[in-house]
Amino acid sequence: MYATGLDIGGTKIAGAVYDNVGTELTRIIEPIPKDYALFLQLCVNMVERLDQACGAKASVGIGMPGVISRDGNTFYAVANIPFLRDGHPFADDLTQHLQRSVRVANDGQCATLAEAFEGAGQGANTVFGITLGTGVGGGAVVNGHIISGRHGMAGEIGHVALPHASAEDGEPLPCKYCPTGCIEGYLSGAALAKRYERLTGDNLPVADIAARAGSGEQAALQVVDAYCRGVAKAISAVLHTYDPDIVIISGGLSVLPNLLRLVNGYVRDYALFKDIETQVVAAKLGALSGLRGAAILGQQG
Ligand SMILES: [Zn+2]
């Protein structure tokens, strides 16, 4: 039994095939073509090359950005790949060309699925993953399956209004989807950088702010501390809707110094009761979790 995953990013498609114990056998990467016909053809071609690499017809799962219906045929918000908004039944087209069922889900949901099976969420029943990066994404996995919802947007925590928002959270960046300050508006990488700039006048990338906080600079520490309180407020929305066994943080901002310690401390301030057992932990699988999760999704049929 072999499992192929495709991870469609902003500019590239990564594909890999895994054996039945999850060992990656081959990985390939291609740039995303400009129109749907070429895109479909490339996805088919990549799956067939991975079939050849493992010598079998592997199961197929696909992860990609945006809100994607459970059947993989409707795309509600795919900023990077505009031609997918034109109503192409992507999963059905792939199924027809490849003569096998194909599953498609949001990449954050796929990453959470991989973490639930093989990473920080192993053994937990309800796992919620949050990505803190250029954007803020999320996904829920319950009993080993992605919770998709009617449109596929279950777990899109970035576009929930920040709970308990107050002056201490600063000014949110505008979001093209949301009328008022959403979690992404407060907690994206750009929001953190803006906050630091408002305080110091220095316009720096997140990694530099993290380094300044790590070396004890007061302004950076103050911004990181406020950011972590914001993350805890965001997690309170997750706690009271999904009540997960574990919350897994991934993405570029998870490198902020003391993030997990601060968030685990503050999250109790916004929970219904103080002695909650839920732990907020770091993802274990790294940047390939979306690819691996896509393969697991395909295997689930
Ligand atoms: Zn938003």
Residues whose N, C-alpha, C, O or C-beta is under 5 A from the ligand:
A	BS01	ZN	G158 H159 C175 Y177 C178 C182 E184
